[in-house]
């Protein structure tokens, strides 16, 4: 008999675990902590020492480093049930789960929470003994090609993976910091070049002098009003947060000093005058 399985297929997997009394064969390239917890719960619920558990998976570096296969979770299974054989077969892609000769699930779903619960997977549940026996034999033949992995090796793999993940995190952080530092440096250089072109060899107070004359054409202004107007026209030259020196000339924090210098210069030249607290254009 066959049954088509659509996601989620957790209940069918739980039924398969519960009906295993002599043999449980689990084959998937990715094995996660969640399903391992379900397996441990079944083992503790009276599966008995007679149950031979075989797990065929892919413990390649990239898989354990990414956490796709959780070596520590597999070690926990072996710790709880020593009659467990873990085999490592690179290039494994099959996802097959077999209980005794009673049930077999062939599916697209890995032995992970995503494979059981979240992804859109599809599979077939077989329950006739002859088909189940054939599936089990095929998977065990695959397993014979794999390398047996001990509990100690699983713990070692887990430690190595955690160490590498930590090193990668630190390396990525360091790279990000270095890239950010370099980006900020190049940004400052770009700002300097843009400001250099903007100033075109002129001092800040010379630029401000022309701006003052332009503003006063529209009518008198107080110094405060003038500051606001100049800053709105030249925000790059009036940055209060930085004191930038371009070719020996100051731009930034000292911009108000530049405005004051421009006012004094224009007043002495007779172009503007101060009357009742406001600046006026002479002509």
C-alpha positions in Angstrom: 0.0 0.0 0.0 1.2 3.5 -0.7 0.2 6.9 0.6 1.1 10.2 -0.9 2.7 12.7 1.6 2.3 16.4 1.4 3.9 19.0 3.7 3.9 19.0 6.7 4.5 15.3 7.1 5.5 15.4 10.7 2.8 13.0 11.9 3.7 10.4 9.4 7.4 10.6 10.5 6.3 10.3 14.1 4.2 7.2 13.3 7.2 5.7 11.5 9.4 6.3 14.6 6.8 4.7 16.8 6.4 1.6 14.8 10.1 0.8 14.7 11.0 -2.1 17.1 14.0 -3.8 15.6 15.5 -1.4 13.0 15.3 2.3 12.2 17.2 3.5 9.1 17.3 7.3 8.5 19.0 8.6 5.4 19.3 12.3 4.6 22.1 14.6 3.7 20.9 17.2 6.3 20.1 16.2 9.8 19.0 18.9 12.3 18.5 19.3 16.0 14.7 19.3 16.0 14.2 15.9 14.4 17.1 14.5 16.5 15.1 15.6 19.5 12.1 13.7 18.2 14.3 10.6 17.8 15.7 10.9 21.3 12.2 11.3 22.7 11.2 8.0 20.9 14.3 6.2 22.2 13.6 7.3 25.7 10.0 6.3 25.4 10.8 2.7 25.4 12.3 1.8 22.0 14.7 -0.5 23.8 18.3 -1.4 23.4 17.4 -4.0 20.8 16.5 -1.3 18.3 19.3 -0.9 15.8 19.5 2.8 14.6 21.4 3.6 11.4 21.8 7.2 10.3 23.3 7.9 6.9 24.2 11.5 6.3 26.7 14.0 4.8 29.1 15.3 7.4 31.1 17.3 4.9 32.8 20.4 6.1 30.4 22.8 4.5 27.4 21.0 5.9 28.5 21.0 9.5 30.0 24.5 9.2 26.7 25.9 8.0 24.7 23.8 10.5 22.8 22.0 7.8 23.9 18.8 9.5 24.2 19.2 13.3 27.0 17.0 14.5 26.3 17.8 18.2 22.7 16.7 17.8 23.8 13.4 16.3 26.2 13.0 19.1 23.3 13.5 21.6 21.4 10.7 19.8 24.4 8.3 20.1 24.8 9.3 23.8 21.3 8.3 24.5 21.2 5.2 22.3 24.7 3.6 21.9 23.2 1.0 19.5 23.4 3.7 16.9 25.5 3.7 13.8 26.4 7.0 12.1 27.8 6.8 8.6 29.2 9.6 6.5 28.6 9.5 2.8 29.6 12.5 0.7 27.4 13.4 -2.3 24.4 11.8 -0.5 21.2 13.2 -1.8 18.5 10.6 -1.0 16.0 11.2 1.8 14.6 7.9 2.9 13.3 6.7 6.3 12.6 3.1 7.1 11.1 1.4 10.2 11.7 -2.4 10.4 10.2 -3.8 7.2 6.8 -2.2 7.9 7.1 1.4 6.7 9.3 3.4 4.4 9.1 7.1 3.5 10.8 8.3 0.3 10.6 12.0 0.1 12.2 15.3 -0.9 12.3 16.4 2.7 15.6 16.4 4.7 15.6 15.4 8.4 15.3 19.0 9.5 12.6 21.2 11.0 12.3 22.9 7.6 12.1 19.6 5.8 9.4 18.3 8.2 7.4 21.4 8.8 8.1 24.4 6.7 9.2 23.6 3.2 6.9 22.4 0.4 8.0 18.8 0.2 6.5 15.7 -1.3 6.9 12.0 -0.8 5.5 8.5 -0.7 4.8 6.3 2.3 5.2 2.5 1.5 3.8 -0.1 3.8 3.9 -3.4 1.9 6.7 -5.6 3.3 8.3 -6.5 0.0 8.7 -2.9 -1.1 9.9 -1.7 2.3 12.4 -4.5 2.5 13.8 -3.6 -0.9 14.1 0.1 0.0 15.8 -0.8 3.3 18.3 -3.0 1.6 19.1 -0.3 -1.0 19.7 2.3 1.7 21.9 0.0 3.8 23.9 -0.7 0.7 24.5 3.0 0.3 25.4 3.1 4.0 28.0 0.4 3.5 29.8 2.8 1.2 30.0 5.4 3.9 32.5 5.8 6.7 31.4 5.0 10.3 31.7 7.9 12.6 32.1 7.5 16.4 30.6 9.5 19.2 34.0 11.1 19.9 34.4 12.1 16.2 31.0 13.7 16.2 31.9 15.8 19.2 35.2 16.7 17.5 33.4 17.7 14.3 31.0 19.8 16.4 33.9 21.5 18.2 35.7 22.2 14.9 32.6 23.6 13.3 32.0 25.9 16.3 35.6 27.1 16.2 35.5 27.7 12.5 32.1 29.5 12.7 33.6 31.7 15.5 36.7 32.4 13.4 34.5 33.2 10.3 32.4 35.6 12.4 35.5 37.4 13.6 37.0 37.4 10.1 33.8 38.8 8.6 33.6 41.4 11.3 37.2 42.3 10.7 36.7 42.5 7.0 33.6 44.6 7.4 35.5 47.0 9.7 38.4 47.2 7.3 36.1 47.8 4.4 34.1 50.4 6.4 37.3 52.1 7.4 38.6 52.1 3.8 35.2 53.3 2.6 35.2 56.2 5.1 38.7 57.1 4.1 37.8 57.2 0.4 34.6 59.1 1.2 36.6 61.8 3.0 39.0 61.9 0.0 36.0 62.3 -2.3 34.6 65.0 -0.2 37.9 66.8 -0.2 38.1 66.6 -4.0 34.5 67.8 -4.5 35.1 70.7 -2.0 38.4 71.5 -3.8 36.6 71.8 -7.1 33.8 73.7 -5.4 36.1 76.2 -3.9 38.1 76.5 -7.1 41.1 78.0 -5.3 39.0 80.6 -3.4 39.0 81.0 0.4 35.8 80.4 2.3 35.4 84.0 3.3 35.7 85.0 -0.4 32.9 82.7 -1.3 30.9 84.0 1.6 31.5 87.6 0.5 29.9 86.9 -2.9 27.0 85.2 -1.1 26.4 88.1 1.3 26.2 90.5 -1.6 23.8 88.2 -3.3 21.6 87.9 -0.3 21.5 91.5 0.6 20.1 92.3 -2.9 16.8 91.0 -1.5 16.9 93.2 1.6 18.6 93.7 5.0 19.5 90.7 7.2 20.6 90.3 10.7 23.8 88.3 11.3 21.7 85.3 12.5 19.5 85.4 9.4 22.5 85.7 7.2 24.1 82.6 8.9 20.9 80.6 8.2 20.7 81.8 4.6 24.4 81.1 3.9 24.2 77.6 5.5 21.2 76.8 3.3 23.1 77.8 0.2 26.4 76.2 1.1 25.7 73.3 3.4 28.9 71.6 2.4 31.0 74.6 3.4 29.1 75.2 6.6 29.4 71.7 8.2 29.5 72.3 12.0 30.7 68.7 12.6 34.1 68.8 10.8 37.0 71.1 10.4 38.3 70.3 6.9 41.5 71.9 5.6 41.7 72.0 1.8 45.0 73.3 0.3 45.6 75.2 3.6 42.2 76.8 3.7 39.6 76.0 6.4 36.1 74.8 5.7 33.6 73.5 8.2 33.5 74.3 11.8 35.1 77.8 11.3 32.6 78.8 8.7 31.0 81.5 10.9 34.5 83.0 11.3 34.7 83.1 7.5 31.4 84.9 7.3 32.5 87.4 9.9 35.7 88.0 7.9 33.7 88.5 4.8 31.4 91.0 6.5 34.4 93.0 7.8 36.0 93.0 4.4 32.8 94.2 2.6 32.1 96.8 5.2 35.6 98.3 5.0 35.3 98.4 1.2 32.0 100.2 1.6 29.9 97.5 -0.1 27.7 96.9 3.0 27.0 98.6 6.3 25.4 97.6 9.7 22.4 99.6 10.8 20.2 98.9 13.8 21.5 95.4 14.0 20.9 94.5 10.4 23.2 94.3 7.4 22.4 96.4 4.4 23.8 96.6 0.9 25.3 100.0 0.1 24.1 100.2 -3.5 
